[in-house]
Amino acid sequence: MERNLTPEQLAERYPGITPNTLKFWRHKGTGPRWFRAGKYVFYRESDIAAWEAEQVRQAAARRAPLSLPG
């Protein structure tokens, strides 16, 4: 069974990221996918892994040299 993390548990994975940052990201519609169970917010590990992979992909794309036409 997949593990679900609370915002506090997820914030512990990333120095400098707080539960308030995660709340702001939820409000903006950014950050990892999340779900609500009653009044509690959770993040699935698979959604966290997908979000992390996308962050790596975007960072690599920003570092990639531009190819000039011609």
PDB file of N, CA, C and O in Angstrom:
ATOM      1  N   MET A   1       0.839  -1.189   0.000  1.00  0.00           N
ATOM      2  CA  MET A   1       0.000   0.000   0.000  1.00  0.00           C
ATOM      3  C   MET A   1       0.881   1.249   0.000  1.00  0.00           C
ATOM      4  O   MET A   1       1.896   1.326   0.693  1.00  0.00           O
ATOM      5  N   GLU A   2       0.460   2.209  -0.793  1.00  0.00           N
ATOM      6  CA  GLU A   2       1.222   3.447  -0.931  1.00  0.00           C
ATOM      7  C   GLU A   2       1.101   4.306   0.323  1.00  0.00           C
ATOM      8  O   GLU A   2       0.038   4.396   0.937  1.00  0.00           O
ATOM      9  N   ARG A   3       2.196   4.922   0.679  1.00  0.00           N
ATOM     10  CA  ARG A   3       2.219   5.791   1.853  1.00  0.00           C
ATOM     11  C   ARG A   3       1.751   7.187   1.475  1.00  0.00           C
ATOM     12  O   ARG A   3       2.077   7.691   0.400  1.00  0.00           O
ATOM     13  N   ASN A   4       0.997   7.799   2.350  1.00  0.00           N
ATOM     14  CA  ASN A   4       0.547   9.179   2.183  1.00  0.00           C
ATOM     15  C   ASN A   4       1.240  10.033   3.232  1.00  0.00           C
ATOM     16  O   ASN A   4       1.350   9.640   4.393  1.00  0.00           O
ATOM     17  N   LEU A   5       1.708  11.209   2.814  1.00  0.00           N
ATOM     18  CA  LEU A   5       2.413  12.109   3.724  1.00  0.00           C
ATOM     19  C   LEU A   5       1.564  13.327   4.019  1.00  0.00           C
ATOM     20  O   LEU A   5       0.832  13.815   3.158  1.00  0.00           O
ATOM     21  N   THR A   6       1.669  13.813   5.242  1.00  0.00           N
ATOM     22  CA  THR A   6       1.044  15.077   5.614  1.00  0.00           C
ATOM     23  C   THR A   6       1.927  16.219   5.093  1.00  0.00           C
ATOM     24  O   THR A   6       3.079  15.984   4.728  1.00  0.00           O
ATOM     25  N   PRO A   7       1.412  17.427   5.054  1.00  0.00           N
ATOM     26  CA  PRO A   7       2.264  18.552   4.656  1.00  0.00           C
ATOM     27  C   PRO A   7       3.506  18.679   5.548  1.00  0.00           C
ATOM     28  O   PRO A   7       4.581  19.031   5.061  1.00  0.00           O
ATOM     29  N   GLU A   8       3.369  18.397   6.832  1.00  0.00           N
ATOM     30  CA  GLU A   8       4.515  18.486   7.744  1.00  0.00           C
ATOM     31  C   GLU A   8       5.571  17.436   7.393  1.00  0.00           C
ATOM     32  O   GLU A   8       6.768  17.723   7.412  1.00  0.00           O
ATOM     33  N   GLN A   9       5.125  16.230   7.076  1.00  0.00           N
ATOM     34  CA  GLN A   9       6.068  15.169   6.703  1.00  0.00           C
ATOM     35  C   GLN A   9       6.749  15.490   5.378  1.00  0.00           C
ATOM     36  O   GLN A   9       7.951  15.269   5.226  1.00  0.00           O
ATOM     37  N   LEU A  10       5.995  16.004   4.430  1.00  0.00           N
ATOM     38  CA  LEU A  10       6.586  16.360   3.141  1.00  0.00           C
ATOM     39  C   LEU A  10       7.588  17.495   3.305  1.00  0.00           C
ATOM     40  O   LEU A  10       8.653  17.468   2.689  1.00  0.00           O
ATOM     41  N   ALA A  11       7.269  18.482   4.118  1.00  0.00           N
ATOM     42  CA  ALA A  11       8.174  19.616   4.336  1.00  0.00           C
ATOM     43  C   ALA A  11       9.497  19.160   4.934  1.00  0.00           C
ATOM     44  O   ALA A  11      10.534  19.769   4.671  1.00  0.00           O
ATOM     45  N   GLU A  12       9.478  18.103   5.729  1.00  0.00           N
ATOM     46  CA  GLU A  12      10.724  17.588   6.317  1.00  0.00           C
ATOM     47  C   GLU A  12      11.685  17.067   5.248  1.00  0.00           C
ATOM     48  O   GLU A  12      12.892  17.017   5.488  1.00  0.00           O
ATOM     49  N   ARG A  13      11.188  16.685   4.093  1.00  0.00           N
ATOM     50  CA  ARG A  13      12.033  16.161   3.013  1.00  0.00           C
ATOM     51  C   ARG A  13      12.860  17.244   2.331  1.00  0.00           C
ATOM     52  O   ARG A  13      13.900  16.962   1.737  1.00  0.00           O
ATOM     53  N   TYR A  14      12.389  18.482   2.421  1.00  0.00           N
ATOM     54  CA  TYR A  14      13.004  19.569   1.665  1.00  0.00           C
ATOM     55  C   TYR A  14      13.401  20.708   2.594  1.00  0.00           C
ATOM     56  O   TYR A  14      12.531  21.439   3.067  1.00  0.00           O
ATOM     57  N   PRO A  15      14.677  20.877   2.865  1.00  0.00           N
ATOM     58  CA  PRO A  15      15.099  22.013   3.688  1.00  0.00           C
ATOM     59  C   PRO A  15      14.640  23.326   3.045  1.00  0.00           C
ATOM     60  O   PRO A  15      14.794  23.530   1.841  1.00  0.00           O
ATOM     61  N   GLY A  16      14.088  24.191   3.853  1.00  0.00           N
ATOM     62  CA  GLY A  16      13.638  25.479   3.347  1.00  0.00           C
ATOM     63  C   GLY A  16      12.187  25.494   2.893  1.00  0.00           C
ATOM     64  O   GLY A  16      11.631  26.569   2.668  1.00  0.00           O
ATOM     65  N   ILE A  17      11.557  24.330   2.752  1.00  0.00           N
ATOM     66  CA  ILE A  17      10.147  24.255   2.384  1.00  0.00           C
ATOM     67  C   ILE A  17       9.358  24.021   3.666  1.00  0.00           C
ATOM     68  O   ILE A  17       9.636  23.085   4.417  1.00  0.00           O
ATOM     69  N   THR A  18       8.381  24.872   3.906  1.00  0.00           N
ATOM     70  CA  THR A  18       7.581  24.768   5.128  1.00  0.00           C
ATOM     71  C   THR A  18       6.165  24.301   4.777  1.00  0.00           C
ATOM     72  O   THR A  18       5.763  24.352   3.615  1.00  0.00           O
ATOM     73  N   PRO A  19       5.422  23.852   5.769  1.00  0.00           N
ATOM     74  CA  PRO A  19       4.013  23.544   5.508  1.00  0.00           C
ATOM     75  C   PRO A  19       3.249  24.744   4.947  1.00  0.00           C
ATOM     76  O   PRO A  19       2.326  24.574   4.150  1.00  0.00           O
ATOM     77  N   ASN A  20       3.627  25.947   5.356  1.00  0.00           N
ATOM     78  CA  ASN A  20       2.978  27.146   4.798  1.00  0.00           C
ATOM     79  C   ASN A  20       3.294  27.323   3.319  1.00  0.00           C
ATOM     80  O   ASN A  20       2.435  27.760   2.553  1.00  0.00           O
ATOM     81  N   THR A  21       4.513  26.990   2.908  1.00  0.00           N
ATOM     82  CA  THR A  21       4.858  27.027   1.481  1.00  0.00           C
ATOM     83  C   THR A  21       3.986  26.053   0.713  1.00  0.00           C
ATOM     84  O   THR A  21       3.462  26.388  -0.350  1.00  0.00           O
ATOM     85  N   LEU A  22       3.828  24.844   1.247  1.00  0.00           N
ATOM     86  CA  LEU A  22       2.986  23.843   0.588  1.00  0.00           C
ATOM     87  C   LEU A  22       1.540  24.330   0.493  1.00  0.00           C
ATOM     88  O   LEU A  22       0.873  24.104  -0.517  1.00  0.00           O
ATOM     89  N   LYS A  23       1.062  24.989   1.529  1.00  0.00           N
ATOM     90  CA  LYS A  23      -0.295  25.549   1.508  1.00  0.00           C
ATOM     91  C   LYS A  23      -0.421  26.603   0.413  1.00  0.00           C
ATOM     92  O   LYS A  23      -1.417  26.637  -0.309  1.00  0.00           O
ATOM     93  N   PHE A  24       0.585  27.458   0.290  1.00  0.00           N
ATOM     94  CA  PHE A  24       0.589  28.477  -0.759  1.00  0.00           C
ATOM     95  C   PHE A  24       0.598  27.826  -2.136  1.00  0.00           C
ATOM     96  O   PHE A  24      -0.128  28.259  -3.030  1.00  0.00           O
ATOM     97  N   TRP A  25       1.418  26.783  -2.316  1.00  0.00           N
ATOM     98  CA  TRP A  25       1.453  26.070  -3.598  1.00  0.00           C
ATOM     99  C   TRP A  25       0.103  25.448  -3.924  1.00  0.00           C
ATOM    100  O   TRP A  25      -0.331  25.484  -5.076  1.00  0.00           O
ATOM    101  N   ARG A  26      -0.571  24.875  -2.917  1.00  0.00           N
ATOM    102  CA  ARG A  26      -1.909  24.309  -3.154  1.00  0.00           C
ATOM    103  C   ARG A  26      -2.854  25.405  -3.625  1.00  0.00           C
ATOM    104  O   ARG A  26      -3.634  25.203  -4.555  1.00  0.00           O
ATOM    105  N   HIS A  27      -2.782  26.563  -2.983  1.00  0.00           N
ATOM    106  CA  HIS A  27      -3.630  27.691  -3.351  1.00  0.00           C
ATOM    107  C   HIS A  27      -3.369  28.133  -4.801  1.00  0.00           C
ATOM    108  O   HIS A  27      -4.302  28.455  -5.537  1.00  0.00           O
ATOM    109  N   LYS A  28      -2.096  28.145  -5.195  1.00  0.00           N
ATOM    110  CA  LYS A  28      -1.712  28.563  -6.549  1.00  0.00           C
ATOM    111  C   LYS A  28      -1.934  27.469  -7.585  1.00  0.00           C
ATOM    112  O   LYS A  28      -1.978  27.748  -8.783  1.00  0.00           O
ATOM    113  N   GLY A  29      -2.074  26.212  -7.127  1.00  0.00           N
ATOM    114  CA  GLY A  29      -2.218  25.098  -8.071  1.00  0.00           C
ATOM    115  C   GLY A  29      -0.886  24.578  -8.564  1.00  0.00           C
ATOM    116  O   GLY A  29      -0.815  23.964  -9.629  1.00  0.00           O
ATOM    117  N   THR A  30       0.176  24.817  -7.800  1.00  0.00           N
ATOM    118  CA  THR A  30       1.498  24.314  -8.152  1.00  0.00           C
ATOM    119  C   THR A  30       1.921  23.292  -7.102  1.00  0.00           C
ATOM    120  O   THR A  30       1.165  22.994  -6.178  1.00  0.00           O
ATOM    121  N   GLY A  31       3.121  22.762  -7.247  1.00  0.00           N
ATOM    122  CA  GLY A  31       3.595  21.779  -6.282  1.00  0.00           C
ATOM    123  C   GLY A  31       3.031  20.401  -6.584  1.00  0.00           C
ATOM    124  O   GLY A  31       2.327  20.220  -7.578  1.00  0.00           O
ATOM    125  N   PRO A  32       3.335  19.437  -5.740  1.00  0.00           N
ATOM    126  CA  PRO A  32       2.853  18.075  -5.976  1.00  0.00           C
ATOM    127  C   PRO A  32       1.331  17.986  -5.825  1.00  0.00           C
ATOM    128  O   PRO A  32       0.709  18.764  -5.102  1.00  0.00           O
ATOM    129  N   ARG A  33       0.754  17.003  -6.540  1.00  0.00           N
ATOM    130  CA  ARG A  33      -0.676  16.745  -6.387  1.00  0.00           C
ATOM    131  C   ARG A  33      -0.966  16.367  -4.947  1.00  0.00           C
ATOM    132  O   ARG A  33      -0.117  15.790  -4.266  1.00  0.00           O
ATOM    133  N   TRP A  34      -2.152  16.689  -4.487  1.00  0.00           N
ATOM    134  CA  TRP A  34      -2.547  16.421  -3.117  1.00  0.00           C
ATOM    135  C   TRP A  34      -4.019  16.038  -3.102  1.00  0.00           C
ATOM    136  O   TRP A  34      -4.733  16.211  -4.090  1.00  0.00           O
ATOM    137  N   PHE A  35      -4.454  15.521  -1.973  1.00  0.00           N
ATOM    138  CA  PHE A  35      -5.873  15.229  -1.811  1.00  0.00           C
ATOM    139  C   PHE A  35      -6.272  15.505  -0.371  1.00  0.00           C
ATOM    140  O   PHE A  35      -5.435  15.571   0.529  1.00  0.00           O
ATOM    141  N   ARG A  36      -7.549  15.662  -0.183  1.00  0.00           N
ATOM    142  CA  ARG A  36      -8.080  15.952   1.140  1.00  0.00           C
ATOM    143  C   ARG A  36      -8.911  14.759   1.601  1.00  0.00           C
ATOM    144  O   ARG A  36      -9.724  14.225   0.847  1.00  0.00           O
ATOM    145  N   ALA A  37      -8.696  14.353   2.837  1.00  0.00           N
ATOM    146  CA  ALA A  37      -9.514  13.345   3.496  1.00  0.00           C
ATOM    147  C   ALA A  37     -10.128  14.032   4.706  1.00  0.00           C
ATOM    148  O   ALA A  37      -9.467  14.223   5.727  1.00  0.00           O
ATOM    149  N   GLY A  38     -11.391  14.399   4.583  1.00  0.00           N
ATOM    150  CA  GLY A  38     -12.009  15.214   5.627  1.00  0.00           C
ATOM    151  C   GLY A  38     -11.357  16.579   5.624  1.00  0.00           C
ATOM    152  O   GLY A  38     -11.302  17.250   4.594  1.00  0.00           O
ATOM    153  N   LYS A  39     -10.866  16.985   6.771  1.00  0.00           N
ATOM    154  CA  LYS A  39     -10.197  18.293   6.850  1.00  0.00           C
ATOM    155  C   LYS A  39      -8.686  18.180   6.708  1.00  0.00           C
ATOM    156  O   LYS A  39      -7.982  19.182   6.827  1.00  0.00           O
ATOM    157  N   TYR A  40      -8.179  16.985   6.456  1.00  0.00           N
ATOM    158  CA  TYR A  40      -6.730  16.764   6.400  1.00  0.00           C
ATOM    159  C   TYR A  40      -6.241  16.680   4.954  1.00  0.00           C
ATOM    160  O   TYR A  40      -6.927  16.138   4.087  1.00  0.00           O
ATOM    161  N   VAL A  41      -5.055  17.220   4.708  1.00  0.00           N
ATOM    162  CA  VAL A  41      -4.418  17.204   3.390  1.00  0.00           C
ATOM    163  C   VAL A  41      -3.326  16.149   3.400  1.00  0.00           C
ATOM    164  O   VAL A  41      -2.587  16.011   4.374  1.00  0.00           O
ATOM    165  N   PHE A  42      -3.234  15.400   2.294  1.00  0.00           N
ATOM    166  CA  PHE A  42      -2.207  14.370   2.145  1.00  0.00           C
ATOM    167  C   PHE A  42      -1.600  14.435   0.753  1.00  0.00           C
ATOM    168  O   PHE A  42      -2.206  14.932  -0.196  1.00  0.00           O
ATOM    169  N   TYR A  43      -0.383  13.916   0.665  1.00  0.00           N
ATOM    170  CA  TYR A  43       0.341  13.789  -0.597  1.00  0.00           C
ATOM    171  C   TYR A  43       0.703  12.320  -0.782  1.00  0.00           C
ATOM    172  O   TYR A  43       1.286  11.713   0.116  1.00  0.00           O
ATOM    173  N   ARG A  44       0.366  11.740  -1.932  1.00  0.00           N
ATOM    174  CA  ARG A  44       0.743  10.359  -2.232  1.00  0.00           C
ATOM    175  C   ARG A  44       2.209  10.346  -2.650  1.00  0.00           C
ATOM    176  O   ARG A  44       2.679  11.250  -3.340  1.00  0.00           O
ATOM    177  N   GLU A  45       2.923   9.307  -2.220  1.00  0.00           N
ATOM    178  CA  GLU A  45       4.346   9.208  -2.583  1.00  0.00           C
ATOM    179  C   GLU A  45       4.537   9.170  -4.094  1.00  0.00           C
ATOM    180  O   GLU A  45       5.501   9.744  -4.600  1.00  0.00           O
ATOM    181  N   SER A  46       3.645   8.509  -4.827  1.00  0.00           N
ATOM    182  CA  SER A  46       3.789   8.451  -6.283  1.00  0.00           C
ATOM    183  C   SER A  46       3.620   9.833  -6.910  1.00  0.00           C
ATOM    184  O   SER A  46       4.302  10.156  -7.883  1.00  0.00           O
ATOM    185  N   ASP A  47       2.727  10.646  -6.368  1.00  0.00           N
ATOM    186  CA  ASP A  47       2.560  12.014  -6.875  1.00  0.00           C
ATOM    187  C   ASP A  47       3.772  12.878  -6.544  1.00  0.00           C
ATOM    188  O   ASP A  47       4.165  13.734  -7.337  1.00  0.00           O
ATOM    189  N   ILE A  48       4.359  12.653  -5.378  1.00  0.00           N
ATOM    190  CA  ILE A  48       5.575  13.379  -4.996  1.00  0.00           C
ATOM    191  C   ILE A  48       6.706  13.005  -5.945  1.00  0.00           C
ATOM    192  O   ILE A  48       7.433  13.877  -6.423  1.00  0.00           O
ATOM    193  N   ALA A  49       6.859  11.704  -6.220  1.00  0.00           N
ATOM    194  CA  ALA A  49       7.921  11.241  -7.122  1.00  0.00           C
ATOM    195  C   ALA A  49       7.734  11.811  -8.525  1.00  0.00           C
ATOM    196  O   ALA A  49       8.707  12.208  -9.167  1.00  0.00           O
ATOM    197  N   ALA A  50       6.494  11.855  -9.004  1.00  0.00           N
ATOM    198  CA  ALA A  50       6.222  12.420 -10.333  1.00  0.00           C
ATOM    199  C   ALA A  50       6.563  13.906 -10.357  1.00  0.00           C
ATOM    200  O   ALA A  50       7.146  14.392 -11.326  1.00  0.00           O
ATOM    201  N   TRP A  51       6.206  14.626  -9.303  1.00  0.00           N
ATOM    202  CA  TRP A  51       6.511  16.056  -9.225  1.00  0.00           C
ATOM    203  C   TRP A  51       8.024  16.285  -9.178  1.00  0.00           C
ATOM    204  O   TRP A  51       8.541  17.180  -9.846  1.00  0.00           O
ATOM    205  N   GLU A  52       8.728  15.476  -8.389  1.00  0.00           N
ATOM    206  CA  GLU A  52      10.187  15.605  -8.311  1.00  0.00           C
ATOM    207  C   GLU A  52      10.825  15.357  -9.676  1.00  0.00           C
ATOM    208  O   GLU A  52      11.729  16.086 -10.082  1.00  0.00           O
ATOM    209  N   ALA A  53      10.355  14.325 -10.385  1.00  0.00           N
ATOM    210  CA  ALA A  53      10.904  14.018 -11.715  1.00  0.00           C
ATOM    211  C   ALA A  53      10.663  15.174 -12.673  1.00  0.00           C
ATOM    212  O   ALA A  53      11.525  15.499 -13.489  1.00  0.00           O
ATOM    213  N   GLU A  54       9.498  15.793 -12.577  1.00  0.00           N
ATOM    214  CA  GLU A  54       9.204  16.942 -13.434  1.00  0.00           C
ATOM    215  C   GLU A  54      10.100  18.130 -13.091  1.00  0.00           C
ATOM    216  O   GLU A  54      10.512  18.867 -13.987  1.00  0.00           O
ATOM    217  N   GLN A  55      10.403  18.325 -11.827  1.00  0.00           N
ATOM    218  CA  GLN A  55      11.300  19.412 -11.430  1.00  0.00           C
ATOM    219  C   GLN A  55      12.698  19.191 -12.011  1.00  0.00           C
ATOM    220  O   GLN A  55      13.336  20.130 -12.487  1.00  0.00           O
ATOM    221  N   VAL A  56      13.164  17.944 -11.967  1.00  0.00           N
ATOM    222  CA  VAL A  56      14.475  17.607 -12.532  1.00  0.00           C
ATOM    223  C   VAL A  56      14.465  17.837 -14.042  1.00  0.00           C
ATOM    224  O   VAL A  56      15.412  18.401 -14.592  1.00  0.00           O
ATOM    225  N   ARG A  57      13.383  17.396 -14.720  1.00  0.00           N
ATOM    226  CA  ARG A  57      13.284  17.565 -16.163  1.00  0.00           C
ATOM    227  C   ARG A  57      13.291  19.052 -16.532  1.00  0.00           C
ATOM    228  O   ARG A  57      13.975  19.455 -17.472  1.00  0.00           O
ATOM    229  N   GLN A  58      12.540  19.856 -15.803  1.00  0.00           N
ATOM    230  CA  GLN A  58      12.499  21.291 -16.096  1.00  0.00           C
ATOM    231  C   GLN A  58      13.843  21.957 -15.835  1.00  0.00           C
ATOM    232  O   GLN A  58      14.253  22.836 -16.593  1.00  0.00           O
ATOM    233  N   ALA A  59      14.526  21.555 -14.784  1.00  0.00           N
ATOM    234  CA  ALA A  59      15.842  22.130 -14.490  1.00  0.00           C
ATOM    235  C   ALA A  59      16.839  21.768 -15.582  1.00  0.00           C
ATOM    236  O   ALA A  59      17.653  22.600 -15.984  1.00  0.00           O
ATOM    237  N   ALA A  60      16.779  20.534 -16.061  1.00  0.00           N
ATOM    238  CA  ALA A  60      17.681  20.103 -17.132  1.00  0.00           C
ATOM    239  C   ALA A  60      17.384  20.868 -18.421  1.00  0.00           C
ATOM    240  O   ALA A  60      18.304  21.227 -19.156  1.00  0.00           O
ATOM    241  N   ALA A  61      16.118  21.114 -18.692  1.00  0.00           N
ATOM    242  CA  ALA A  61      15.742  21.854 -19.898  1.00  0.00           C
ATOM    243  C   ALA A  61      16.239  23.295 -19.828  1.00  0.00           C
ATOM    244  O   ALA A  61      16.643  23.867 -20.841  1.00  0.00           O
ATOM    245  N   ARG A  62      16.209  23.878 -18.638  1.00  0.00           N
ATOM    246  CA  ARG A  62      16.708  25.257 -18.488  1.00  0.00           C
ATOM    247  C   ARG A  62      18.221  25.315 -18.677  1.00  0.00           C
ATOM    248  O   ARG A  62      18.744  26.332 -19.133  1.00  0.00           O
ATOM    249  N   ARG A  63      18.927  24.248 -18.337  1.00  0.00           N
ATOM    250  CA  ARG A  63      20.377  24.235 -18.475  1.00  0.00           C
ATOM    251  C   ARG A  63      20.838  23.818 -19.864  1.00  0.00           C
ATOM    252  O   ARG A  63      22.001  24.021 -20.213  1.00  0.00           O
ATOM    253  N   ALA A  64      19.943  23.237 -20.662  1.00  0.00           N
ATOM    254  CA  ALA A  64      20.327  22.740 -21.976  1.00  0.00           C
ATOM    255  C   ALA A  64      20.742  23.907 -22.862  1.00  0.00           C
ATOM    256  O   ALA A  64      20.107  24.962 -22.854  1.00  0.00           O
ATOM    257  N   PRO A  65      21.809  23.710 -23.623  1.00  0.00           N
ATOM    258  CA  PRO A  65      22.233  24.790 -24.533  1.00  0.00           C
ATOM    259  C   PRO A  65      21.169  25.010 -25.612  1.00  0.00           C
ATOM    260  O   PRO A  65      20.508  24.075 -26.063  1.00  0.00           O
ATOM    261  N   LEU A  66      21.032  26.257 -26.001  1.00  0.00           N
ATOM    262  CA  LEU A  66      20.086  26.576 -27.064  1.00  0.00           C
ATOM    263  C   LEU A  66      20.674  26.136 -28.393  1.00  0.00           C
ATOM    264  O   LEU A  66      21.854  26.356 -28.666  1.00  0.00           O
ATOM    265  N   SER A  67      19.847  25.517 -29.212  1.00  0.00           N
ATOM    266  CA  SER A  67      20.317  25.172 -30.557  1.00  0.00           C
ATOM    267  C   SER A  67      19.855  26.273 -31.516  1.00  0.00           C
ATOM    268  O   SER A  67      18.667  26.584 -31.610  1.00  0.00           O
ATOM    269  N   LEU A  68      20.797  26.831 -32.200  1.00  0.00           N
ATOM    270  CA  LEU A  68      20.505  27.922 -33.117  1.00  0.00           C
ATOM    271  C   LEU A  68      20.209  27.365 -34.500  1.00  0.00           C
ATOM    272  O   LEU A  68      20.859  26.411 -34.928  1.00  0.00           O
ATOM    273  N   PRO A  69      19.257  27.929 -35.198  1.00  0.00           N
ATOM    274  CA  PRO A  69      18.956  27.451 -36.553  1.00  0.00           C
ATOM    275  C   PRO A  69      20.108  27.746 -37.513  1.00  0.00           C
ATOM    276  O   PRO A  69      20.824  28.741 -37.398  1.00  0.00           O
ATOM    277  N   GLY A  70      20.239  26.839 -38.448  1.00  0.00           N
ATOM    278  CA  GLY A  70      21.117  27.129 -39.523  1.00  0.00           C
ATOM    279  C   GLY A  70      22.430  26.617 -39.603  1.00  0.00           C
ATOM    280  O   GLY A  70      23.147  26.904 -40.562  1.00  0.00           O
TER     281      GLY A  70
END
